[in-house]
Amino acid sequence: MERNIHILLISTLLLLGIGQGGEIFLYPSPIGNFLLFERNIDQGITDWIDRLSSVILLVSPFLYLATKRKAFLISLGSVLFLIALCTLLRGSKRNYEIALFTQMARYIYPFALMMYLSKNEKGEFWGLTLFRLSLGSTFIFHGYEAYIGEPQFVDYTLYFFKTLMQEKDALLFLKVIGVIDIILGVLCFRIKSPWVFFYMAFWGLFTAFLRPYYHGLELGLLPMLLRAPHWGVPLLLALKFYKADLKNLKA
């Protein structure tokens, strides 16, 4: 099972880098937009910064795999954090105030992975702690967005259920989902049930899949890939706790 967990961790890292790096390569990033509109920096410079950020995101996971140097995970996590921070500072997106919390599973992932793979019990403990913290934050604040009826979530729900739901039904459905997400986000700090984390992994994968389902592959594939930690992290925790349960049964 350890081999499967390692493959999962590396796959999640690669998908995160490719998804976020590809999106910044094709479209202006929150970093570039913040510098352009809030700091009045020349667009030529902000475009160059976006390209550099894209290269770091795309290349760092592969360089880490080739060299095992932690600096590449640190650079990846730092750029991801800057994206979340500039989303907050720019203030041009809905619910921008909680961007650092909704995106925590992404920018914490490289740092948590670095600790988890440090080959000592203390490092693995803190790595798992960071994984749980970031996952809980992401679920709690995405749950909050669902509960208040985030328009994009309403659109996804109506599109998925087609004629089975009207807007008022979608809003009620999202309130229920929001409450469940918030409860799971709080519980994941304490519980060790693999089945709860298996559900969270399924839900994280399903909500990521809604991007290409709604927008099409051309616009939705990269947003789906960059959300890999939303299902990769809970699946990691599910496998770890499932393995522990198996050991307890055999003891």
C-alpha positions as CSV (number, residue, x, y, z in Angstrom):
1,M,0.0,0.0,0.0
2,E,2.9,2.4,0.6
3,R,3.8,2.2,-3.1
4,N,0.2,3.1,-4.0
5,I,0.3,6.0,-1.6
6,H,3.6,7.3,-3.1
7,I,2.2,7.1,-6.6
8,L,-0.9,9.0,-5.4
9,L,1.2,11.7,-3.8
10,I,3.4,12.2,-6.9
11,S,0.4,12.1,-9.3
12,T,-1.4,14.8,-7.2
13,L,1.7,17.0,-7.3
14,L,2.1,16.7,-11.1
15,L,-1.5,17.3,-11.8
16,L,-1.5,20.4,-9.5
17,G,1.5,21.9,-11.2
18,I,0.3,21.2,-14.7
19,G,-3.2,22.4,-14.0
20,Q,-2.2,25.7,-12.3
21,G,0.8,26.3,-14.5
22,G,-1.1,25.7,-17.7
23,E,-3.9,28.0,-16.6
24,I,-1.5,30.8,-15.8
25,F,0.3,30.2,-19.1
26,L,-2.9,30.7,-21.1
27,Y,-4.7,33.4,-19.0
28,P,-3.6,36.3,-16.8
29,S,-3.0,35.2,-13.2
30,P,-4.1,36.9,-10.0
31,I,-0.5,37.8,-9.4
32,G,-0.2,39.6,-12.7
33,N,-3.6,41.3,-12.4
34,F,-2.8,42.5,-8.9
35,L,0.5,44.1,-10.0
36,L,-1.1,45.5,-13.1
37,F,-4.3,47.0,-11.7
38,E,-3.4,47.6,-8.0
39,R,0.3,48.6,-8.3
40,N,0.2,50.1,-11.8
41,I,3.1,48.0,-13.0
42,D,3.6,47.9,-16.8
43,Q,1.7,45.1,-18.5
44,G,4.9,43.9,-20.2
45,I,6.4,43.3,-16.8
46,T,3.3,41.6,-15.4
47,D,3.1,39.3,-18.5
48,W,6.7,38.3,-17.9
49,I,6.0,37.6,-14.2
50,D,3.0,35.4,-15.2
51,R,5.2,33.5,-17.7
52,L,7.9,33.0,-15.0
53,S,5.2,31.8,-12.5
54,S,3.8,29.4,-15.1
55,V,7.3,27.9,-15.8
56,I,7.9,27.5,-12.0
57,L,4.6,25.7,-11.6
58,L,5.0,23.5,-14.6
59,V,8.7,22.5,-14.1
60,S,9.1,22.4,-10.3
61,P,7.3,19.0,-9.8
62,F,9.4,17.3,-12.5
63,L,12.6,18.9,-11.2
64,Y,11.7,17.7,-7.7
65,L,11.2,14.1,-9.0
66,A,14.5,14.2,-10.8
67,T,16.6,15.7,-8.0
68,K,14.6,15.2,-4.7
69,R,15.6,18.8,-3.8
70,K,13.1,20.4,-1.4
71,A,13.7,23.9,-3.0
72,F,11.5,22.9,-5.9
73,L,8.6,22.1,-3.6
74,I,9.1,25.3,-1.7
75,S,9.1,27.3,-5.0
76,L,6.0,25.6,-6.1
77,G,4.1,26.2,-2.8
78,S,5.3,29.8,-2.7
79,V,3.8,30.6,-6.1
80,L,0.6,28.9,-5.3
81,F,0.4,30.9,-2.1
82,L,1.0,34.1,-4.0
83,I,-1.9,33.3,-6.3
84,A,-4.2,32.9,-3.3
85,L,-2.9,36.0,-1.6
86,C,-3.2,38.1,-4.7
87,T,-6.7,36.9,-5.2
88,L,-7.5,38.2,-1.7
89,L,-5.7,41.5,-2.2
90,R,-7.1,42.1,-5.7
91,G,-10.7,41.7,-4.4
92,S,-12.2,41.3,-7.8
93,K,-13.7,37.8,-7.5
94,R,-16.7,36.7,-5.5
95,N,-15.9,35.6,-2.0
96,Y,-12.3,36.9,-2.4
97,E,-12.1,37.4,1.3
98,I,-11.8,33.7,1.9
99,A,-9.4,32.8,-0.9
100,L,-6.6,31.9,1.5
101,F,-8.9,29.3,3.0
102,T,-10.6,27.9,-0.1
103,Q,-7.3,27.4,-1.8
104,M,-5.4,26.1,1.2
105,A,-5.3,22.5,0.0
106,R,-3.4,23.6,-3.1
107,Y,-0.7,25.9,-1.7
108,I,-0.1,23.8,1.4
109,Y,0.2,20.6,-0.5
110,P,3.9,21.0,-1.6
111,F,5.0,21.9,2.0
112,A,3.0,19.1,3.5
113,L,4.4,16.6,1.0
114,M,7.9,17.8,1.8
115,M,7.4,17.0,5.5
116,Y,5.6,13.8,4.9
117,L,8.4,12.4,2.7
118,S,11.1,13.5,5.1
119,K,11.6,9.8,6.2
120,N,11.1,10.3,9.9
121,E,8.1,9.9,12.1
122,K,8.0,13.5,13.3
123,G,8.1,14.7,9.7
124,E,5.3,12.3,8.6
125,F,3.2,13.4,11.6
126,W,3.5,17.1,10.7
127,G,2.9,16.4,7.1
128,L,-0.3,14.5,7.8
129,T,-1.3,17.4,10.2
130,L,-0.8,19.9,7.4
131,F,-2.8,17.7,5.0
132,R,-5.7,17.5,7.5
133,L,-5.6,21.3,8.3
134,S,-5.6,22.3,4.6
135,L,-8.3,19.8,3.7
136,G,-10.5,20.9,6.6
137,S,-10.1,24.5,5.6
138,T,-10.9,23.9,2.0
139,F,-14.1,21.9,2.8
140,I,-15.3,24.3,5.5
141,F,-15.0,27.4,3.3
142,H,-16.2,25.7,0.1
143,G,-19.1,24.5,2.2
144,Y,-19.8,28.1,3.2
145,E,-19.8,29.2,-0.4
146,A,-22.3,26.4,-1.2
147,Y,-24.5,27.4,1.8
148,I,-24.8,31.0,0.7
149,G,-25.6,30.0,-2.8
150,E,-22.5,30.8,-4.8
151,P,-23.9,31.5,-8.3
152,Q,-21.3,29.3,-10.1
153,F,-22.2,26.4,-7.8
154,V,-25.9,27.0,-8.6
155,D,-25.1,26.9,-12.3
156,Y,-23.2,23.6,-11.9
157,T,-26.0,22.0,-10.0
158,L,-28.7,23.1,-12.5
159,Y,-26.6,21.9,-15.4
160,F,-25.9,18.5,-13.8
161,F,-29.5,17.8,-12.8
162,K,-30.9,19.3,-16.0
163,T,-34.7,19.4,-15.8
164,L,-34.9,17.7,-12.4
165,M,-34.2,20.9,-10.4
166,Q,-35.3,24.5,-10.5
167,E,-33.2,27.2,-9.0
168,K,-34.9,27.2,-5.6
169,D,-34.3,23.4,-5.4
170,A,-30.7,23.9,-6.3
171,L,-30.3,26.5,-3.6
172,L,-31.8,24.2,-1.0
173,F,-29.6,21.3,-2.2
174,L,-26.5,23.5,-1.9
175,K,-27.4,24.5,1.6
176,V,-27.5,20.8,2.6
177,I,-24.3,20.1,0.8
178,G,-22.7,23.2,2.4
179,V,-23.7,22.0,5.9
180,I,-22.3,18.5,5.2
181,D,-19.0,20.0,3.9
182,I,-18.6,22.2,6.9
183,I,-19.3,19.4,9.3
184,L,-16.8,17.1,7.5
185,G,-14.2,19.9,7.4
186,V,-14.4,20.3,11.1
187,L,-14.4,16.6,11.8
188,C,-11.4,15.8,9.7
189,F,-9.2,17.5,12.2
190,R,-10.1,14.7,14.7
191,I,-11.6,11.6,13.1
192,K,-9.6,8.7,11.7
193,S,-12.4,6.9,9.9
194,P,-11.1,5.9,6.4
195,W,-14.7,5.9,5.1
196,V,-15.3,9.5,5.8
197,F,-12.1,10.4,3.9
198,F,-13.1,8.1,1.0
199,Y,-16.3,10.1,0.8
200,M,-14.4,13.4,0.9
201,A,-12.1,12.1,-1.9
202,F,-15.1,11.1,-4.0
203,W,-16.7,14.5,-3.5
204,G,-13.5,16.4,-4.2
205,L,-13.1,14.4,-7.5
206,F,-16.7,14.9,-8.4
207,T,-16.7,18.7,-7.9
208,A,-13.4,18.9,-9.9
209,F,-15.0,16.9,-12.7
210,L,-17.9,19.4,-12.9
211,R,-15.5,22.0,-14.4
212,P,-15.0,20.2,-17.7
213,Y,-18.5,18.8,-17.6
214,Y,-19.9,22.3,-17.5
215,H,-17.3,24.3,-19.4
216,G,-16.1,21.6,-21.8
217,L,-12.6,20.2,-22.0
218,E,-11.0,23.3,-23.5
219,L,-12.0,25.6,-20.6
220,G,-12.5,23.0,-17.8
221,L,-9.6,20.6,-18.0
222,L,-7.0,22.7,-16.4
223,P,-9.3,23.9,-13.5
224,M,-10.1,20.2,-12.9
225,L,-6.4,19.2,-12.8
226,L,-5.3,22.0,-10.4
227,R,-8.0,20.8,-7.9
228,A,-6.1,17.4,-7.6
229,P,-5.4,18.0,-3.9
230,H,-9.1,18.3,-3.2
231,W,-9.4,14.5,-3.8
232,G,-5.8,13.5,-3.6
233,V,-5.4,14.6,0.1
234,P,-8.5,12.9,1.4
235,L,-7.6,9.7,-0.5
236,L,-4.2,9.7,1.1
237,L,-5.7,10.1,4.5
238,A,-8.3,7.4,3.7
239,L,-5.6,4.9,2.7
240,K,-3.4,5.7,5.7
241,F,-6.2,5.2,8.2
242,Y,-7.5,2.1,6.3
243,K,-4.0,0.6,6.6
244,A,-4.0,1.4,10.3
245,D,-7.4,-0.3,10.7
246,L,-6.1,-3.4,8.9
247,K,-3.1,-3.6,11.3
248,N,-5.4,-3.3,14.3
249,L,-7.6,-6.1,13.0
250,K,-4.5,-8.4,12.6
251,A,-3.1,-7.5,16.0
